[in-house]
Amino acid sequence: MIRSLTSLVFLVAFVFATPAVAGDKPAATLYKNPQCGCCENYADYMRDNGFEVTVKPTHDLSLIKRQYSVPENFEGCHTMLIDGYVVEGHVPLETIARLLTERPDIIGISLPGMPQGSPGMSGRKTEPFVIYEFGGDQVQVYATE
């Protein structure tokens, strides 16, 4: 009986200590081309993982990218602002979680282009995704997934 009660206490403590709702995660704003469906899929991917995402369609996406210092060679499909960082393109959640935990002194991270099989994109992943950091002394690899 005591053992079962102890297990229950640990289980309840674990459940309440684990962030699982949008209120535990920072809100995000995603800028995208009005006609882009994969960007909507990416916003849904983030929402499915507990983030509150506001989508802002714009015909001035290149202006947004310049405003947030996204290097031209590292532009992705859309630009997302989250907790003081820029997340460019279809970056997997694990890398975003790492960014928000480590809080490096950079502007943001990017998965350039529209890689098949990345979150929000159709197709099958055929090679590791290389995610770059920018806003420091140089653009360099931040993560490979």
C-alpha positions as CSV (number, residue, x, y, z in Angstrom):
1,M,0.0,0.0,0.0
2,I,2.8,2.5,1.0
3,R,4.7,1.5,-2.1
4,S,1.7,2.2,-4.4
5,L,1.1,5.5,-2.7
6,T,4.8,6.5,-3.1
7,S,4.6,5.6,-6.8
8,L,1.5,7.7,-7.2
9,V,3.1,10.7,-5.5
10,F,6.1,10.4,-7.9
11,L,3.9,10.1,-10.9
12,V,1.8,13.1,-10.0
13,A,5.0,15.2,-9.3
14,F,6.4,14.2,-12.6
15,V,3.2,15.1,-14.6
16,F,2.9,18.5,-12.9
17,A,6.7,19.2,-13.4
18,T,6.6,18.5,-17.1
19,P,5.5,21.4,-19.4
20,A,2.7,20.1,-21.5
21,V,0.4,23.1,-22.3
22,A,0.9,26.2,-24.4
23,G,0.9,28.4,-21.2
24,D,4.3,26.8,-20.3
25,K,5.9,27.7,-23.7
26,P,6.5,31.0,-25.3
27,A,4.1,32.3,-27.9
28,A,5.4,32.5,-31.5
29,T,4.6,34.8,-34.4
30,L,5.1,33.2,-37.9
31,Y,5.4,35.4,-40.9
32,K,4.7,33.7,-44.3
33,N,3.6,34.2,-47.8
34,P,-0.2,34.3,-47.9
35,Q,-0.4,31.4,-50.4
36,C,2.0,29.1,-48.6
37,G,0.4,25.9,-47.3
38,C,3.5,24.3,-45.9
39,C,4.0,27.3,-43.5
40,E,0.5,26.6,-42.2
41,N,1.5,23.0,-41.7
42,Y,4.5,24.1,-39.8
43,A,2.4,26.4,-37.5
44,D,0.1,23.4,-36.9
45,Y,3.2,21.3,-36.0
46,M,4.2,23.9,-33.4
47,R,0.7,24.0,-32.1
48,D,0.5,20.3,-31.8
49,N,3.6,20.5,-29.6
50,G,2.1,23.0,-27.2
51,F,3.0,26.4,-28.7
52,E,0.6,29.2,-29.3
53,V,1.4,30.4,-32.8
54,T,0.0,33.5,-34.5
55,V,0.3,33.4,-38.3
56,K,0.8,36.7,-40.1
57,P,0.5,36.5,-43.9
58,T,2.6,39.1,-45.7
59,H,3.7,40.0,-49.2
60,D,6.8,41.6,-47.7
61,L,8.5,38.5,-46.4
62,S,11.9,39.6,-47.7
63,L,11.5,42.8,-45.7
64,I,10.8,40.8,-42.5
65,K,13.8,38.7,-43.1
66,R,16.0,41.8,-43.6
67,Q,14.5,43.4,-40.5
68,Y,15.5,40.4,-38.4
69,S,19.0,40.0,-40.0
70,V,18.4,36.7,-41.6
71,P,21.4,36.1,-44.0
72,E,20.2,35.8,-47.6
73,N,21.9,32.4,-48.1
74,F,20.1,31.0,-45.1
75,E,16.6,32.1,-45.8
76,G,13.8,29.6,-45.2
77,C,10.2,29.3,-46.2
78,H,8.9,31.5,-43.4
79,T,10.2,33.5,-40.4
80,M,9.1,32.8,-36.9
81,L,9.8,35.0,-33.8
82,I,9.8,33.2,-30.5
83,D,11.1,34.3,-27.1
84,G,13.5,36.8,-28.5
85,Y,14.9,34.6,-31.3
86,V,14.3,34.2,-35.0
87,V,13.6,30.7,-36.2
88,E,13.9,30.6,-40.0
89,G,12.3,27.8,-42.0
90,H,11.1,24.3,-41.0
91,V,13.3,23.8,-38.0
92,P,12.5,20.7,-35.9
93,L,11.1,21.1,-32.4
94,E,14.1,19.5,-30.7
95,T,16.4,22.2,-32.0
96,I,14.0,24.9,-31.0
97,A,13.8,23.4,-27.5
98,R,17.6,23.4,-27.3
99,L,17.7,27.1,-28.4
100,L,15.2,28.1,-25.8
101,T,17.0,26.2,-23.1
102,E,20.6,27.1,-23.9
103,R,19.7,30.8,-24.8
104,P,22.9,31.4,-26.8
105,D,23.9,35.0,-27.7
106,I,22.7,34.8,-31.3
107,I,19.9,36.3,-33.4
108,G,18.5,33.0,-34.4
109,I,18.7,29.7,-36.2
110,S,17.8,28.6,-39.8
111,L,17.0,25.5,-41.8
112,P,17.5,27.0,-45.2
113,G,15.1,26.2,-48.1
114,M,12.3,23.8,-47.9
115,P,13.8,20.4,-47.2
116,Q,11.5,17.4,-47.9
117,G,10.5,15.5,-44.8
118,S,11.1,18.5,-42.5
119,P,8.3,19.5,-40.1
120,G,5.4,20.9,-42.2
121,M,6.8,19.6,-45.5
122,S,5.7,16.5,-47.4
123,G,8.0,13.8,-48.6
124,R,10.6,11.7,-46.8
125,K,13.7,12.9,-45.1
126,T,16.7,11.7,-47.2
127,E,19.6,13.2,-45.3
128,P,20.2,15.0,-41.9
129,F,18.9,18.5,-41.6
130,V,21.7,21.1,-41.0
131,I,20.5,24.0,-38.9
132,Y,22.6,27.1,-38.8
133,E,23.0,29.8,-36.2
134,F,23.3,33.4,-37.2
135,G,23.9,36.8,-35.5
136,G,27.2,36.0,-33.9
137,D,30.6,36.6,-35.4
138,Q,29.8,34.2,-38.2
139,V,27.2,31.8,-39.5
140,Q,27.9,28.3,-38.3
141,V,26.3,25.0,-37.7
142,Y,24.1,24.9,-34.6
143,A,22.6,21.4,-34.9
144,T,22.3,18.5,-37.2
145,E,19.1,16.4,-37.0
